Amino acid sequence: MSPAVLREHQRILTAYGGVYNDPKLQSMIEQTVERLVAASERPDLHYKVTMLNSQSINAFALPTGQLYVTRGLVALANDESELASVLAHEMGHVVARHAAIREEQAKQAALVGRVVSDVISDPEVGALALAKSKLALASFSREQEFEADAIGIGIASRAGYDPYGAVRFLTSMEHNSQLKPQPAANVIDPRAPDFLSSHPATPERISNAIANARQYGGPTATGVVFGRDKDAYLTGISGIVFGEDPSEGFVRGRRFLHPRLGFTFTAPEGFALDNTAQAVLGVKHGGGQAVRLDVVRVPSEQTLAGYLTSGWIENIDAGTVEDITINGFPGATAAAKGDQWDFRLYAIRFGSDVYRFIFATQHRTAETDPVFRASVGTFRRMSLAEIEDAKPLRLQVVTVGPGDTVERLAARMAVADHQVERFRVLNGLEPGDRLKSGSEVKIVVE
């Protein structure tokens, strides 16, 4: 690996939770890639596959043949043809030299928004600043996406995979995206960009995929739900970690827990939290409020009030700076005002680190500050029992019994909300689809 490629590789590992180590799954993905490469326009290319320990649903390739796929994507797919469609799509970008074309045009995605520029002098630590490393991967043009789809479906079909795998997987991603809380249009969505962000699954794209697949033969006889290689694929992915890996902190409803660092806090009512490599980010339903929690080093001799006014954030209202104590930990708070947003800041010293809460609201009222203070008041040390109980959720493959319904199996899902909808999305089921006794399905268990 050249130094530049190694840097990019490390950047991707940092942004996407590092490598997900599962030799059985790694072998399955590598075999899929080998079949695809042999059927591609460039059978001479060698791809090195890395599975990423991230719940986001994404895959991408570097021009050098570094191929990346998240465990979140592997978990959403329901058969090898669906996985192959994504990997072949990424090969399509490499075959068509899209990344090289993009670099030559020097076209950079610029998605740092008003919330950052209003108030923060250093955009790298800005409230709601997106992980820039992920955005660099999200700038293929619409035409390039369609071209990679067409190339990928051709590769997958020639390799013996169901060409409709792409249609099924794009549809599953579309359904999955509808389960995410939708922020208002004027608020940056801080959630990690996934395959839909960088590869938009518009109805037009799905209809194009259907047209491309038709060139290689009709739909499989067993239909969309029970693909020809489904059981083997599900056996292969049974036990995969689902959602966040607790070692890097995880979200349970409005609560965030970090067993390794030993702390927890609860966001205000109506907030949806997301844990990224840089920070814990949250947006209130409707988008009018947001929160960011991150960690910094502050010299022990510097007071926290002094830190808040040291220049890392602009427009501090000096009259609002105050020393506080949160559950025995020293802290400080202050308010700041931007053009579009009002901010309430907290800094809490916990061990050798300082944790920063940045609450943002578009419309400050008498209730907002007490709500934010109550949320910060939930910041505390986790107990040993809580730390030991913090285990990841996993996918379990179960056999459908004679009396089992979608609703009955969905009730066994260890998810906080939308159990039935998540069960359907996870298993590629449309609203009218029923379960077939004896077939295998995925559920999420603790």
N, C-alpha and C positions, 0 to 999 in steps of 0.2 A: 504494500500500500504506500503510495506517495505521501509526503507530509501533508499536502492539501487534502487528500482523500481521508487520511487518518484524522485530521482535524474535524472534517465534516462528519465522519463516523462517530467520533467522540461527542460532538454536538448533538447528534441524533440520539445517542444513548442517554445523554443527560436530559434531553427534553422528553424522552419517552420511557423513563423508568428503568433503563438498563436492559440487559439481556434476560429473557425468560428462559430458564433452563429446564427443558423437558426433552430428553434424548429421543423418546418415542415419537413425539410430535415433530421434532426437528427432522427426524429421518423421513417421516411422511411428507413433510413440505419439500424436502430436498428431492425426493423421488418424483414428486409432482413437477418440480422445476426441471428436472432432467428430461422428463417426457416432453415438456413444453419446448425446451431448448432444441431438442432433436427435431421437432416439427416446425421450428421457426425459420424465418428467412436468414437467420444468422446462427446456424448450428455450431459455429466456431467460437461463439461467445461463451465465457465461463461466468456463471453467477454465484456469488457467495451470499447465502441466505442468513439473515439474522432475525430471530423472533424477539419482539420487544415486549417488555413487561408493562404494558399499558392497556387500560380498558377502552381507550379511544379506538374507533374502527377505522384503521388506516393501513395503507401500504404505499411504498414508493421505492423508486430505484435511482441510483446514481448512474451517470453515464458510463462509469467504469465497470458496471455489472454488480455493484453492491445492491442487494435486494432486501427490503425490510417489510415485515408484516407484523402487526400487533396481535397479541393474544385475544384482544377484543374482537378483531375481525375474524380470527379463526373460530371463536366461540359463536359468532353470529351465523356463520355459514352452516348449511345443513347437509352438504355432500361435497365430495371432492371436486365435482364439476364447478360448483360455485367458487370454491377457493381457487381453482385453476383459472377461472375467468378473471379474477382480480390480478393474479400473478402474471397472466398473459397480457393483460392491459398494461401493466407496468413495463413488461418487455416491449410492448408496442411503442411506448415512449422512447425507450432506448434505441430500438431498431430505427425509428423515424428521426432520431437525433433531436428530439424536442428540447431537451435540456440545453444542448449546445446552441440551438437556435435562440432559446430564451436568453442565454448568457450573452450572445452576440448582440441582441437587441437591448441588453442591460435594463430589462424591464423589472422593476422591483415593486412588490405589493406594499402599499403604504396604508396600514390600518391602525395607526396610532391616533387616537381621537381627541376630541375637545376636552374630555375629562382629564387627560394627562396634561395637555398643553396649557390648560387654564391655570394650573396651580403648582405643577411640579417642575423644578428646574432640571432634574435629571430623569429623562424619560425611561431609562433602564429600570428605575425603581418606582415608576409612576403608578398612581392608583389605577387599577384595572389595565395596566400595560400588558399587551399580549406578549406571549413568548415569541420574540421575533424570529428565533431559529425555525419555528414551525411555519411561519408565514412564507419563508423563502421557498418552501416546498409547494406552495398553494397558488402558483401563478401560471399554470398552463392555460392557454387560450381555449375557448369553447371548441374551435375547429380542431385543435390538437387533441382534445379529449375525445371528440367523435372519431378522429383518425385512429387513436390508440384503441378505442373500443373495437373498431372494424378489424384492425390488425390482430388484436387479442382474441376476438371470437374466432377468427380464422385459424390462429395458432392452436387454440384449445380444441377446436373441432378436428383439425388434422392430427392432433395428439390422441384422439379417441374420446374426448370429453363431450358431454352433452352441450351443444352450443347455446342452449337456453339457460345454462347455469348463470350467465351474465344477467339475463332478464330477471331471474329469480333473486339474485343477490342485490341488484339495484333496487328491486321492489322492497326487499327486506330492509335495506338501508333507509329508504324513503319512509317506511312505516316506523322504523326505529327513531328517526329524527323527529317524528310527530309526537313522540313521548317526552321529548325534552321540553322544559319550561321555555317559553318564547319571550325573550326580552323585547322591550319596545324598540322601535326602529331607530330612535335617536340615542340609544345606549350601546356602547361596545359590548359585544357578547364575549365574556372572558373565558368561556369554556375552550378547552384545547381543540384546535381545528381537527376535524376528522376527515375521513375519505369524502364525505359529502361537501365539506368546505372547499377542498382542493379539487374535487371531481364532482361537480354538481349533478345530482340525479334528477334532472327535470323530466317531466312526462315525455318531452321530445327525445331526450336521450334514451329513455326506456323504449319508446316506439322505434327509434333507430336500431337499438339492440335487437328488437324482435325482427326487424327487416333483415338485419345482418344474419341472424341465426337461421332464418328461413332459407337462406342460400345454401345452408349446409344440412338441410333435412328438417322434417317436421318435429313437433314436440315428442318427448319420450312417451312411450305407451303407458307408463305408470303414472304420468301426470306430474304436476308441479311439486306436490307435497312429498311423495315417496320416490325420490330419485334412485337411479339404479345402484349407486354406490353409497346410499345413505347410512345403512346399518354399520358398515365397516368404518365409515367416517366418524359416526357418533361414538363407536367403541374407542376410536383413537383419541377423541377429545374429552371423553368422560374424565372428570376430575380436574379439568383445567380451572385455574383461578378465574373467578368472575368478578368484575368490578375492580375496586381498588385493592392494592396490596397493602395490608396494614403496616408493614415495616416502614413505609413512607407516609404513613398517616392515611386516614380514610374518613369518608362521610357516611353517617347514618341519619337520614332525614335532615334535620337542621343542625345536628351535632357533628363536630369534627373531633376525632381522637387521634393522637399520635403516640402509640405505645413506646416507640424507641426513645422519643424525647420526653415522654411521660406527662403530657398535658392534654387537656380537653377544653372545648368551649362550645356554646350553643348560639347559633345565629338568631336574630329576631324572627318573629312570626312572619311567614310568607316568603322567606328567603330560600333560594335554592343554591346550595354550596357546590363548589368544584375544587378539587385539589390538583394543582398543576405543579410543575417542577420548580417554579419560582415562588409561588404563593398560594394561599387558600383564597379563592375568589367567590363572591356571592352576589347574586342579583335578586332584588325583590320582584315578585310577580308583577308584571306591568312595567318594570324598568325604571321607576322613579327613584330608587335607592340602590346602593351597592356597598359592598364591603371588601376590603383586602386585608389579609393577615400575612405578614412575612417576618423574617428574623434577621437581625443585624448584630454586629459586634459594636459595642459602645464602651470606651475605656471606663474602668471602674471609678476613676476619679471624676468623670464628667457626670453632672447631675442629669436626670432625665428631663427636667424642665429646660435645662440648658441645651440638651440634645434637640428637643422639639423646636427650639428657636435658633438652631445653629446654621440654618440655611438650606437644609435638604428639601424643605418644602416652603413655598412662598406664601405671602399674604396672611401670615399668622396674626391673629388678633391678640396683642400682648395682654390685654385685660382678661383674657380667658385662660391663661396659662396657670395650672394649678397642680400641686403635688397631691397624689392620692395613694391609697393602699388597696390592692385587690387580693382578697383572700390571703393576706399575709405577705404579699409580694409588693415591693416598692414600685410606684408608677407615677406617671404624669399625664395630663391631658391638656388639650388646647383646641381652639376652633380656628378654621381658616376659611376664606371666601374666595371663590373664583367667579368668573363671569356667569357661568351656567349652573354651577354646583356650589353648595355649602359643604364643608368638611368638618368632621369631628375626629380628632386624632388621639390615640392613646399609645403610650410606650410603657411596657411592663418588664422589669428585670427578673428573669427566671433562670437561676443558675448563672452561667457565664455569658448568656445571651440576652438580648433585648427583643421582645416581641412587639411589633408595631401593628396596631389596628387603624385602618383608615376607613371611616364611614363617610359615604357621600350621599347627599340628598339634593334633588332638584328644587324641592319646596320645603323649606325649613318651617316647622310648626312648633308649638309648645310641647308636643308629644315626642318629637324626634330625638332630642338629646336624652331624655329619660329612657327611651327604648334602647338607644345605643349603649347607654351606661349599664343598663340591666344585662345586655348581652355580654359586655366586657366583664361584668360581675360574675359570669359563669366560668371564666377562665380559672382553672385550678389544676392541681397536680392529680394525676390518675392514681388510683389505688393499685396495689400489687395484683389483687384479684381482677380488676378491670384490664390490666396489662396482659395477664395470662389468658383472659377470655377473648382477647382481640385476635381472632383467627379470620382468615379470608373466607369469603363465600366461594363456593365451587359449583361447577356444572355437574349434575348427576344425570346419567341416562337411565330412564326407567321404561319398563314394558307396559303398554296400555292394557289394562284389564277389561273384562267384558262389560262392567258397569261404569267404566271411567268416562268422564266428560271433560271438556276443556276446563270448565269451572272447577270441577273437583280436583284436577291435577294442579291447576293454577293456584288453588288455595294452599298447596304445599310449598309454594315459592317463598323463599326467604327474602322478599323485597318489600320495601315500605309502601309502595303505591302502585296502582294500575296493574295488579297481579294478572288479570285475564289478558289485558292488552300485551303485557310483556311476555307472557307465555306464548301467545300467538306469534308475536314478532320473532321470538327466539326460535320457534319451530317452523317459521315460514308459512303460517296458516292464515288464510283469508277469513274474514268474519263469518262466512257461511260454511267453512270447512269443518267436518266432524272427524273425530279420532277413530282410527281403525284398530280394533282389538288385536293384540299381538305385535303391533308396530312399536317402534321405539321413539321416545321423545326426550327433550332436555328439560330439566327443571333446575332451579337455583336453590342450593341448600347450604346450611351453616356447617 
